[in-house]
Amino acid sequence: MPQRQQKCNISPVSIETLKAELKALPSEERRKLMAFMIVLEDQNRADYAAKLARKIDDKSPERWLTAEQCESELRLNEDSK
């Protein structure tokens, strides 16, 4: 069940102000913030963790990908332009 949104008790801040503050953070702190934000997003997805666990635990070779297929799916071989 998705969590209810709690009312924010801080003063409103513009997205541009947030961006500037985040840009000033040390890299390690930004990584922690990104991880936190991903966790928040994942909490809003019904059964996300269970579905991901099922995929990780899948032992069916017909659904496995080779390293090359993974690179192709993730477009790791494409040149950046």
matplotlib code that plots the C-alpha trace (Angstrom):
import matplotlib.pyplot as plt

x = [0.0, 1.5, 2.3, 0.2, 2.0, 2.8, 2.3, 5.7, 6.3, 9.2, 9.0, 8.5, 11.8, 12.1, 13.5, 16.3, 17.3, 17.3, 19.4, 22.0, 22.2, 22.5, 25.2, 27.2, 27.1, 30.1, 29.9, 29.5, 26.5, 24.9, 25.2, 23.5, 20.7, 20.3, 20.0, 17.5, 15.4, 15.4, 14.2, 11.4, 10.3, 10.5, 8.3, 5.5, 5.7, 3.4, 5.2, 8.4, 10.8, 9.0, 8.9, 12.6, 13.5, 11.6, 13.5, 16.8, 15.9, 14.7, 16.7, 15.2, 18.1, 15.7, 15.3, 19.0, 21.0, 24.6, 26.9, 26.6, 22.8, 23.0, 25.3, 23.0, 19.8, 21.5, 23.0, 26.5, 28.1, 26.6, 28.9, 28.1, 27.3]
y = [0.0, 3.4, 5.7, 8.8, 12.0, 14.0, 17.7, 19.5, 21.7, 23.7, 26.9, 26.5, 26.6, 27.0, 24.1, 26.4, 27.1, 23.4, 22.7, 25.3, 23.9, 20.4, 21.4, 22.7, 19.5, 17.2, 14.3, 11.7, 13.7, 13.9, 10.1, 9.6, 11.9, 10.2, 6.8, 8.3, 9.7, 6.3, 4.6, 7.1, 6.5, 2.7, 2.9, 4.3, 1.3, -1.5, -4.7, -3.3, -5.1, -8.4, -8.2, -7.3, -10.2, -12.7, -11.5, -11.8, -15.3, -16.5, -19.7, -20.1, -20.2, -19.3, -15.8, -15.3, -12.8, -13.0, -10.1, -8.9, -8.9, -6.9, -4.4, -4.1, -3.7, -1.0, 0.5, 0.5, 0.0, 3.2, 6.2, 9.2, 12.2]
z = [0.0, -1.0, 1.8, 2.3, 1.5, 4.6, 4.7, 4.4, 7.4, 5.9, 3.9, 0.2, -1.7, -5.5, -7.6, -8.7, -5.1, -4.4, -7.5, -6.5, -2.9, -4.2, -6.7, -3.7, -1.8, -1.7, -4.1, -1.3, 0.1, -3.3, -3.7, -0.4, -1.4, -4.7, -2.9, -0.5, -3.3, -5.2, -2.0, -1.7, -5.3, -4.9, -1.8, -4.1, -6.4, -5.3, -4.7, -6.3, -3.9, -4.2, -8.0, -8.1, -5.8, -8.0, -11.0, -9.2, -7.9, -11.3, -12.2, -15.7, -18.2, -21.1, -19.6, -18.9, -21.0, -22.1, -21.3, -24.9, -24.7, -21.5, -23.1, -26.0, -23.9, -21.8, -24.9, -23.5, -26.9, -28.4, -28.8, -26.7, -28.9]

ax = plt.figure().add_subplot(projection="3d")
ax.plot(x, y, z, "-o")
ax.set_aspect("equal")
plt.show()
